[in-house]
Amino acid sequence: MHKQKTRYQELLKQMKPIMGMIERKGRAIGQVIPNVRLKTLQPIIDKSVVKNSTIMTDELRSYSRVKVSGYNHETVKHGIGEYVRGQVHTNNIEGFWSQLKRSISGTHHAVSPKYLQLYLDEFVWRYNYRGQSLFPLMLATAVKPVSKDYGRIFS
């Protein structure tokens, strides 16, 4: 039993948090982040969300200052079994995470933390273009110039 506990603790150390946001009936974004503290999350929210928009989250304490920062903020309390309250829910992003996990375990089986952002970027791209013919989009993407981060990512 001790060996299993140690392996699990090692696995937890390797895990990286991911932040994601989805517009209702819209696009998704995802980013690997170093931690889930307010100082990490708030700049991403400010960069990605228009002020006065309504943000719906779970009860993570790091979201507590979202309302003060100029957004409408609604929370569902998963801890007490609340998942939907009228129009307030996080089902879209929860569904996104579920699909991402199934995609990783079904296609790749495992993901190295080093390449997690790349897998996430691919999945976000697929999500954002779901329902469209992917071949023309992939062809258009393939002829774009390579990112200046290419060498850093694949070294």
PyMOL commands that set and color helices and strands:
alter all, ss='L'
color gray80, all
select helices_A, chain A and resi 2-14+38-48+61-63+78-80+91-108+113-128+134-142+150-153
alter helices_A, ss='H'
color red, helices_A
select strands_A, chain A and resi 18-22+28-32+54-57+72-75+84-85+88-89
alter strands_A, ss='S'
color yellow, strands_A
deselect
rebuild
show_as cartoon
